[in-house]
Amino acid sequence: MNHIKQRYHALVAVKCLETYDLICSALDSMNAMRVDSISAIVEHTFVFTPDIILVDNSILADNDYNTLSYIKGTQKLSRIPIIITSSEISSRRKLLKLPLVGFAPNPLCFKSLNKMVGRYLSSSNTRALPTQSDYIDTLTSLNNKDVLKIELGKLIKQSETFDDPFSLLLIDIDDFMAFNYTYGYREGDQVIRKVARCTQLSMIGMAGDIYRYSGAQLVALLTESGIEEAELCGDEILNKVERLDIRNTNSSYRKITISVGIVTLSCYKTISEYTLLECANKCLEEAKYLGKNCFYSRFLSPFNKPD
């Protein structure tokens, strides 16, 4: 096939090895990598950035439409074509709404799949490929929200499989919008950097990482961490930020402070990244309600589920 060259890489989501071999034979000289679930596509897509994704219909579950929607809704991944081997009308109607999603005939036909792959590659070969810098927040040099979602997915799956606890700390700078209006956005950027640094220092010796979540919010993920460790870390961050003694006349404390929502997950099955972040946000709101410059924590288990 003339229009497919060695530089192209395919990600193939399939369970049956026989089907995988058949799909690979239609890919000619492309480099192919196999995954066995739709959720694994997200992780590998960010890491390896394939030129095309092929999904066998037999692997699709009811909730996988949301995962494919997430891929197509992410700027760095939206132009990667996805070809699905499906003859089901119900699948087509829903998935056809997503851009650059096509359907190969089922049962698979070597020639038609070969031509379809070439056509979709031709339509997307001008896309800008993501680089490592696409995953780094330029202000703080921390990993960004996209990386956070991937890591959360990994930790949730690990917790489900091995019952390993982990904690999420959602950190928000108090009265930050008012601070920006009073002191200027340049000073606001400096505050975000300093809070990020305090968070990094508080996590020395602990397993985990920090992410820029949005605006004046950071997320710290503590792996292998129980609720007590998470609360100690949250308290340490609060104290370090307060000791910065950055003036803020808009705050009742007359200085920059933070509020922290803490969630620890243990032995919990089938919870989503969205639900976990929502729970952390509710804890953060409780901390704000209690007067700010404090943390509010919650332990999630099969016996203590989110509201």
DRENMI-182561 format. One record per residue (C-alpha): x, y, z; residue number from 0; chain. Coordinates in steps of 0.25 Angstrom, whole numbers. Example, Ala and Ser with C-alpha at 12.3 -4.5 7.8 and 13.67 -1.06 7.14 Angstrom:
2
       x       y       z     i   ch
      49     -18      31     0    A
      55      -4      29     1    A
***
This chain:
307
       x       y       z     i   ch
       0       0       0     0    A
       7      12      -5     1    A
       1      23       4     2    A
       5      15      17     3    A
      20      17      21     4    A
      28      12      33     5    A
      26      24      40     6    A
      12      21      44     7    A
       8      15      57     8    A
      -5       8      60     9    A
     -12       4      73    10    A
     -21      -8      72    11    A
     -31     -11      83    12    A
     -35     -25      82    13    A
     -36     -38      91    14    A
     -35     -49      80    15    A
     -21     -51      75    16    A
     -26     -57      62    17    A
     -34     -44      60    18    A
     -22     -36      63    19    A
     -13     -43      53    20    A
     -24     -41      42    21    A
     -24     -26      45    22    A
      -9     -25      45    23    A
      -9     -32      32    24    A
     -17     -20      26    25    A
      -8     -10      32    26    A
       4     -14      23    27    A
      17      -8      28    28    A
      11       0      40    29    A
      16      -2      54    30    A
       5      -8      62    31    A
       3      -9      77    32    A
      -8     -17      84    33    A
     -17     -14      96    34    A
     -28     -22     102    35    A
     -38     -11     107    36    A
     -43       2     103    37    A
     -38       9     116    38    A
     -24       4     112    39    A
     -25      13      99    40    A
     -25      26     107    41    A
     -12      22     115    42    A
      -5      17     102    43    A
     -10      29      93    44    A
      -3      39     102    45    A
      10      32     103    46    A
      12      27      89    47    A
       3      36      81    48    A
      -2      26      70    49    A
      -5      31      56    50    A
     -18      23      56    51    A
     -26      14      66    52    A
     -34       2      62    53    A
     -44      -4      71    54    A
     -51     -18      70    55    A
     -66     -17      72    56    A
     -65     -29      82    57    A
     -57     -21      92    58    A
     -67     -10      93    59    A
     -75      -9     106    60    A
     -87       1     109    61    A
     -79      11     116    62    A
     -67      11     106    63    A
     -74      22      97    64    A
     -71      32     109    65    A
     -56      28     108    66    A
     -56      29      93    67    A
     -63      43      94    68    A
     -52      47     104    69    A
     -41      43      94    70    A
     -48      51      83    71    A
     -51      63      92    72    A
     -36      64      97    73    A
     -29      74      88    74    A
     -16      66      87    75    A
     -23      54      83    76    A
     -36      59      75    77    A
     -29      57      61    78    A
     -25      43      63    79    A
     -34      35      54    80    A
     -42      23      60    81    A
     -47      11      52    82    A
     -57       2      58    83    A
     -60     -12      53    84    A
     -75     -11      55    85    A
     -88     -15      47    86    A
     -98     -11      58    87    A
    -107       1      55    88    A
    -108       5      70    89    A
     -92       6      71    90    A
     -92      14      58    91    A
    -103      24      62    92    A
     -96      28      75    93    A
     -81      28      70    94    A
     -83      35      57    95    A
     -85      48      65    96    A
     -70      47      68    97    A
     -61      53      58    98    A
     -51      44      50    99    A
     -58      31      54   100    A
     -61      21      43   101    A
     -66       7      43   102    A
     -60      -5      35   103    A
     -69     -16      30   104    A
     -71     -28      40   105    A
     -66     -39      37   106    A
     -53     -32      33   107    A
     -49     -30      19   108    A
     -34     -29      16   109    A
     -36     -19       4   110    A
     -46     -10      10   111    A
     -39      -9      23   112    A
     -26      -6      16   113    A
     -33       5       8   114    A
     -40      11      20   115    A
     -27      12      28   116    A
     -20      19      16   117    A
     -32      29      14   118    A
     -33      33      29   119    A
     -18      34      30   120    A
     -18      44      18   121    A
     -29      52      24   122    A
     -21      54      37   123    A
      -6      54      34   124    A
      -5      69      35   125    A
      -9      68      50   126    A
       1      74      60   127    A
       7      63      68   128    A
       7      65      84   129    A
      21      67      90   130    A
      25      65     104   131    A
      23      80     107   132    A
       8      78     104   133    A
       7      71     117   134    A
      14      81     126   135    A
       8      94     132   136    A
      16     105     127   137    A
      14     114     140   138    A
      18     104     150   139    A
      26      93     142   140    A
      16      83     148   141    A
       9      72     141   142    A
      -4      77     136   143    A
     -19      72     137   144    A
     -18      62     125   145    A
      -6      55     132   146    A
     -14      55     145   147    A
     -26      48     139   148    A
     -17      37     134   149    A
     -10      35     147   150    A
     -24      35     154   151    A
     -29      24     145   152    A
     -16      16     148   153    A
     -17      18     163   154    A
     -32      14     163   155    A
     -30       2     156   156    A
     -18      -2     165   157    A
     -27       1     177   158    A
     -38      -8     171   159    A
     -28     -19     168   160    A
     -19     -19     180   161    A
     -27     -12     191   162    A
     -16      -1     191   163    A
     -20      12     198   164    A
     -17      25     192   165    A
     -20      40     195   166    A
     -24      52     187   167    A
     -22      66     192   168    A
     -29      77     185   169    A
     -22      90     188   170    A
     -29     104     186   171    A
     -23     118     189   172    A
     -33     126     197   173    A
     -39     139     192   174    A
     -30     138     180   175    A
     -38     145     170   176    A
     -39     157     179   177    A
     -24     156     181   178    A
     -22     157     166   179    A
     -31     169     165   180    A
     -24     176     176   181    A
      -9     173     173   182    A
      -9     169     159   183    A
      -9     156     151   184    A
       7     156     151   185    A
       7     155     166   186    A
      -4     145     165   187    A
       5     136     157   188    A
      16     137     167   189    A
       7     133     178   190    A
       3     120     170   191    A
      17     117     168   192    A
      21     119     182   193    A
       9     110     187   194    A
      13      99     177   195    A
      27     100     183   196    A
      22      99     197   197    A
      14      86     193   198    A
      26      80     187   199    A
      34      82     199   200    A
      23      76     208   201    A
      23      64     200   202    A
      38      61     201   203    A
      40      46     205   204    A
      26      43     201   205    A
      22      35     189   206    A
      13      43     179   207    A
      13      55     170   208    A
       7      69     169   209    A
      -2      74     157   210    A
      -7      88     153   211    A
     -22      85     153   212    A
     -28      99     149   213    A
     -26     114     152   214    A
     -22     114     166   215    A
     -24     100     169   216    A
     -13      89     170   217    A
     -15      74     173   218    A
      -6      65     181   219    A
      -7      50     179   220    A
      -1      42     190   221    A
       1      27     186   222    A
       1      16     197   223    A
      -4      27     207   224    A
     -15      26     217   225    A
     -24      37     223   226    A
     -14      40     234   227    A
      -2      42     225   228    A
     -11      51     216   229    A
     -16      59     227   230    A
      -2      61     232   231    A
       3      65     218   232    A
      -9      75     217   233    A
      -6      81     230   234    A
       9      83     226   235    A
       5      90     213   236    A
      -5      99     220   237    A
       6     103     230   238    A
      17     105     220   239    A
       8     114     211   240    A
       4     122     224   241    A
      18     124     227   242    A
      21     131     214   243    A
      14     143     220   244    A
       9     148     206   245    A
       0     160     209   246    A
     -14     159     205   247    A
     -23     170     210   248    A
     -35     163     204   249    A
     -34     151     214   250    A
     -39     151     228   251    A
     -25     146     231   252    A
     -18     158     224   253    A
      -9     148     217   254    A
      -9     137     206   255    A
     -15     124     211   256    A
     -20     112     205   257    A
     -32     102     207   258    A
     -30      87     205   259    A
     -40      76     201   260    A
     -35      62     205   261    A
     -40      49     200   262    A
     -34      35     203   263    A
     -39      23     195   264    A
     -37       9     200   265    A
     -43      -4     195   266    A
     -54       3     187   267    A
     -59      -3     174   268    A
     -64       4     162   269    A
     -62      18     165   270    A
     -58      28     154   271    A
     -48      39     153   272    A
     -59      49     152   273    A
     -66      44     164   274    A
     -53      44     172   275    A
     -50      59     168   276    A
     -65      63     171   277    A
     -63      57     185   278    A
     -50      65     187   279    A
     -57      77     183   280    A
     -68      75     193   281    A
     -58      74     204   282    A
     -51      86     199   283    A
     -65      94     200   284    A
     -66      89     214   285    A
     -52      94     217   286    A
     -56     108     212   287    A
     -69     107     220   288    A
     -61     105     232   289    A
     -54     118     230   290    A
     -43     115     220   291    A
     -28     112     224   292    A
     -31      98     228   293    A
     -34      84     222   294    A
     -46      75     222   295    A
     -44      60     219   296    A
     -52      48     216   297    A
     -49      33     215   298    A
     -56      26     204   299    A
     -58      11     205   300    A
     -69       0     202   301    A
     -76       4     215   302    A
     -74      19     213   303    A
     -78      23     199   304    A
     -79      37     193   305    A
     -93      44     194   306    A
***
